[in-house]
């Protein structure tokens, strides 16, 4: 699995910054304003973040594996 630098950068930003911040924001607001499904939404975001992290890890592994063979 290879991805372009742009896709890699976007996914890395989503995984490391945006999605965790979004989960924290919703969880905090859900506690203050009694918003529905806080655990389900935050859990879903955590699953998505983990999945993207695995994709990034596979891409990084393949990139470094190829660069050592060159």
HELIX and SHEET records of a PDB file:
HELIX    1   1 UNK A    5  UNK A   13  1                                   9    
HELIX    2   2 UNK A   14  UNK A   18  3                                   5    
HELIX    3   3 UNK A   19  UNK A   33  1                                  15    
HELIX    4   4 UNK A   38  UNK A   69  1                                  32    
END                                                                             
